[in-house]
């Protein structure tokens, strides 16, 4: 099964991200926008994991200690791709988020998983295969707002296609010390 770790969002954060995507849509001639229920902040991507290793993945989450905190999303950007761009919103630099990432990666390696060697670049994907109308980037830069959200846990997520639609399902959640569900 295809797995990753994420910070999940509550209804208010998803609603605000949905409103932001509605502001972006008119600037795109093409694109697949993320479904509200799939919006998340990826912490680490595992890829295909055999079922027999899921307990190790859960253990890695359990071994990642951190206190809950608040973070903010702001700053639209895009990763340019030949088949259309990925449009994303960035995360305000938060020392706590970087610390969770470092601790989670250490726990993953300890439990037999490989981790990404690239620097952690936290963001929330809003659209894939997006084609912007000419001159749209300047307009998108003006759309920016800050969306604050609580980080109260680490979720182990399963990624799968069901009837052609991408679906992310939480299979395990580890609350941060004194944390509440994000």
Buried (B, 14 or more C-beta within 10 A) or exposed (E): BBBBBBBBBEEEBBBBBBEBBEBBEEBBEEBEBBEBEBBBBBBBBBEEBEEEBBEBBBBBBEBBEBEBBEBBBEBBBBEEEEEBBBBBBBBBEBEBBBBBBEBBBBBBEEBEBEBEEEEBEBBBBBBBBBBBEEEBEEBBEEEEBEBEBBBBBBBBBBBEEEEEEEBBBEEBBBEBEEBEEB
